[in-house]
């Protein structure tokens, strides 16, 4: 499917290379995580915590670099709405439980 996107006369750009590299890196990450979990089977929560923290940190850094600074967080003011809080709680606890 990736080759179908290369039609036309334009050469692949940086975004194309990111798109091709992403599944390879995801597979490598998944394989290394499985290896680590086999070696340390009782450390699932610390591994997950580090993964989420690193993703959040890299996402914030990318956002800051891309936008020229940290984004305006005033848009999160609706988080004091009870309906929003309940929906977020449902999403976090019920829909991801399994």
ChimeraX commands (.cxc) that place a marker at each C-alpha (Angstrom):
marker #1 position 0.00,0.00,0.00 radius 0.5
marker #1 position 2.89,2.36,0.68 radius 0.5
marker #1 position 4.09,2.07,-2.93 radius 0.5
marker #1 position 0.68,3.17,-4.21 radius 0.5
marker #1 position 1.20,6.52,-2.49 radius 0.5
marker #1 position 4.39,7.20,-4.43 radius 0.5
marker #1 position 2.62,7.85,-7.73 radius 0.5
marker #1 position 3.47,10.98,-9.63 radius 0.5
marker #1 position 6.71,12.76,-10.19 radius 0.5
marker #1 position 7.48,13.87,-6.64 radius 0.5
marker #1 position 10.19,12.13,-4.68 radius 0.5
marker #1 position 9.42,10.69,-1.25 radius 0.5
marker #1 position 9.66,13.29,1.50 radius 0.5
marker #1 position 10.54,13.11,5.17 radius 0.5
marker #1 position 6.94,12.27,6.09 radius 0.5
marker #1 position 7.01,9.28,3.76 radius 0.5
marker #1 position 10.10,7.94,5.48 radius 0.5
marker #1 position 8.51,8.46,8.90 radius 0.5
marker #1 position 5.46,6.58,7.65 radius 0.5
marker #1 position 7.57,3.65,6.46 radius 0.5
marker #1 position 9.73,3.61,9.58 radius 0.5
marker #1 position 6.85,3.75,12.08 radius 0.5
marker #1 position 5.60,0.13,11.70 radius 0.5
marker #1 position 9.16,-1.20,11.76 radius 0.5
marker #1 position 9.95,0.67,14.98 radius 0.5
marker #1 position 6.62,-0.35,16.51 radius 0.5
marker #1 position 7.37,-4.01,15.76 radius 0.5
marker #1 position 10.87,-3.69,17.20 radius 0.5
marker #1 position 9.46,-2.00,20.31 radius 0.5
marker #1 position 6.84,-4.72,20.75 radius 0.5
marker #1 position 9.44,-7.47,20.32 radius 0.5
marker #1 position 11.80,-5.88,22.88 radius 0.5
marker #1 position 8.91,-5.37,25.33 radius 0.5
marker #1 position 8.00,-9.06,25.04 radius 0.5
marker #1 position 11.62,-10.01,25.73 radius 0.5
marker #1 position 11.73,-7.75,28.79 radius 0.5
marker #1 position 8.42,-9.14,30.10 radius 0.5
marker #1 position 9.74,-12.71,29.78 radius 0.5
marker #1 position 12.81,-11.75,31.78 radius 0.5
marker #1 position 10.87,-9.69,34.37 radius 0.5
marker #1 position 7.29,-11.04,34.41 radius 0.5
marker #1 position 6.33,-9.26,37.64 radius 0.5
marker #1 position 7.30,-5.81,36.37 radius 0.5
marker #1 position 4.38,-5.07,33.99 radius 0.5
marker #1 position 3.19,-1.96,35.84 radius 0.5
marker #1 position 6.62,-0.27,36.02 radius 0.5
marker #1 position 7.22,-1.02,32.31 radius 0.5
marker #1 position 3.84,0.44,31.39 radius 0.5
marker #1 position 4.42,3.48,33.59 radius 0.5
marker #1 position 7.75,4.25,31.94 radius 0.5
marker #1 position 6.27,3.76,28.46 radius 0.5
marker #1 position 3.37,6.13,29.12 radius 0.5
marker #1 position 5.67,8.71,30.75 radius 0.5
marker #1 position 8.12,8.64,27.85 radius 0.5
marker #1 position 5.29,8.96,25.30 radius 0.5
marker #1 position 3.82,11.91,27.19 radius 0.5
marker #1 position 7.22,13.58,27.53 radius 0.5
marker #1 position 8.11,13.12,23.86 radius 0.5
marker #1 position 4.64,14.26,22.79 radius 0.5
marker #1 position 4.91,17.43,24.88 radius 0.5
marker #1 position 8.42,18.11,23.57 radius 0.5
marker #1 position 7.33,17.60,19.96 radius 0.5
marker #1 position 4.32,19.86,20.51 radius 0.5
marker #1 position 6.48,22.55,22.07 radius 0.5
marker #1 position 9.00,22.42,19.24 radius 0.5
marker #1 position 6.33,22.36,16.55 radius 0.5
marker #1 position 4.26,25.21,17.99 radius 0.5
marker #1 position 7.15,27.37,19.16 radius 0.5
marker #1 position 6.29,26.78,22.82 radius 0.5
marker #1 position 3.91,24.87,25.00 radius 0.5
marker #1 position 0.31,24.86,23.78 radius 0.5
marker #1 position -2.38,26.94,25.49 radius 0.5
marker #1 position -3.99,24.68,28.08 radius 0.5
marker #1 position -6.93,26.99,28.73 radius 0.5
marker #1 position -8.97,24.81,26.37 radius 0.5
marker #1 position -8.99,22.17,29.11 radius 0.5
marker #1 position -11.20,24.33,31.33 radius 0.5
marker #1 position -14.22,22.16,30.43 radius 0.5
marker #1 position -12.67,19.35,32.51 radius 0.5
marker #1 position -14.57,20.69,35.52 radius 0.5
marker #1 position -17.83,19.63,33.81 radius 0.5
marker #1 position -19.30,16.57,35.58 radius 0.5
marker #1 position -20.50,15.03,32.31 radius 0.5
marker #1 position -17.05,15.33,30.81 radius 0.5
marker #1 position -15.47,13.85,33.95 radius 0.5
marker #1 position -17.85,10.88,33.90 radius 0.5
marker #1 position -17.19,10.26,30.21 radius 0.5
marker #1 position -13.46,10.39,30.82 radius 0.5
marker #1 position -13.80,8.03,33.77 radius 0.5
marker #1 position -15.85,5.62,31.65 radius 0.5
marker #1 position -13.28,5.72,28.88 radius 0.5
marker #1 position -10.36,5.19,31.24 radius 0.5
marker #1 position -11.82,2.48,33.47 radius 0.5
marker #1 position -14.58,0.62,31.67 radius 0.5
marker #1 position -13.76,0.70,27.97 radius 0.5
marker #1 position -10.08,-0.16,28.49 radius 0.5
marker #1 position -10.67,-2.90,31.07 radius 0.5
marker #1 position -10.12,-6.32,29.78 radius 0.5
marker link #1:1,2 radius 0.2
marker link #1:2,3 radius 0.2
marker link #1:3,4 radius 0.2
marker link #1:4,5 radius 0.2
marker link #1:5,6 radius 0.2
marker link #1:6,7 radius 0.2
marker link #1:7,8 radius 0.2
marker link #1:8,9 radius 0.2
marker link #1:9,10 radius 0.2
marker link #1:10,11 radius 0.2
marker link #1:11,12 radius 0.2
marker link #1:12,13 radius 0.2
marker link #1:13,14 radius 0.2
marker link #1:14,15 radius 0.2
marker link #1:15,16 radius 0.2
marker link #1:16,17 radius 0.2
marker link #1:17,18 radius 0.2
marker link #1:18,19 radius 0.2
marker link #1:19,20 radius 0.2
marker link #1:20,21 radius 0.2
marker link #1:21,22 radius 0.2
marker link #1:22,23 radius 0.2
marker link #1:23,24 radius 0.2
marker link #1:24,25 radius 0.2
marker link #1:25,26 radius 0.2
marker link #1:26,27 radius 0.2
marker link #1:27,28 radius 0.2
marker link #1:28,29 radius 0.2
marker link #1:29,30 radius 0.2
marker link #1:30,31 radius 0.2
marker link #1:31,32 radius 0.2
marker link #1:32,33 radius 0.2
marker link #1:33,34 radius 0.2
marker link #1:34,35 radius 0.2
marker link #1:35,36 radius 0.2
marker link #1:36,37 radius 0.2
marker link #1:37,38 radius 0.2
marker link #1:38,39 radius 0.2
marker link #1:39,40 radius 0.2
marker link #1:40,41 radius 0.2
marker link #1:41,42 radius 0.2
marker link #1:42,43 radius 0.2
marker link #1:43,44 radius 0.2
marker link #1:44,45 radius 0.2
marker link #1:45,46 radius 0.2
marker link #1:46,47 radius 0.2
marker link #1:47,48 radius 0.2
marker link #1:48,49 radius 0.2
marker link #1:49,50 radius 0.2
marker link #1:50,51 radius 0.2
marker link #1:51,52 radius 0.2
marker link #1:52,53 radius 0.2
marker link #1:53,54 radius 0.2
marker link #1:54,55 radius 0.2
marker link #1:55,56 radius 0.2
marker link #1:56,57 radius 0.2
marker link #1:57,58 radius 0.2
marker link #1:58,59 radius 0.2
marker link #1:59,60 radius 0.2
marker link #1:60,61 radius 0.2
marker link #1:61,62 radius 0.2
marker link #1:62,63 radius 0.2
marker link #1:63,64 radius 0.2
marker link #1:64,65 radius 0.2
marker link #1:65,66 radius 0.2
marker link #1:66,67 radius 0.2
marker link #1:67,68 radius 0.2
marker link #1:68,69 radius 0.2
marker link #1:69,70 radius 0.2
marker link #1:70,71 radius 0.2
marker link #1:71,72 radius 0.2
marker link #1:72,73 radius 0.2
marker link #1:73,74 radius 0.2
marker link #1:74,75 radius 0.2
marker link #1:75,76 radius 0.2
marker link #1:76,77 radius 0.2
marker link #1:77,78 radius 0.2
marker link #1:78,79 radius 0.2
marker link #1:79,80 radius 0.2
marker link #1:80,81 radius 0.2
marker link #1:81,82 radius 0.2
marker link #1:82,83 radius 0.2
marker link #1:83,84 radius 0.2
marker link #1:84,85 radius 0.2
marker link #1:85,86 radius 0.2
marker link #1:86,87 radius 0.2
marker link #1:87,88 radius 0.2
marker link #1:88,89 radius 0.2
marker link #1:89,90 radius 0.2
marker link #1:90,91 radius 0.2
marker link #1:91,92 radius 0.2
marker link #1:92,93 radius 0.2
marker link #1:93,94 radius 0.2
marker link #1:94,95 radius 0.2
marker link #1:95,96 radius 0.2
marker link #1:96,97 radius 0.2
marker link #1:97,98 radius 0.2
view
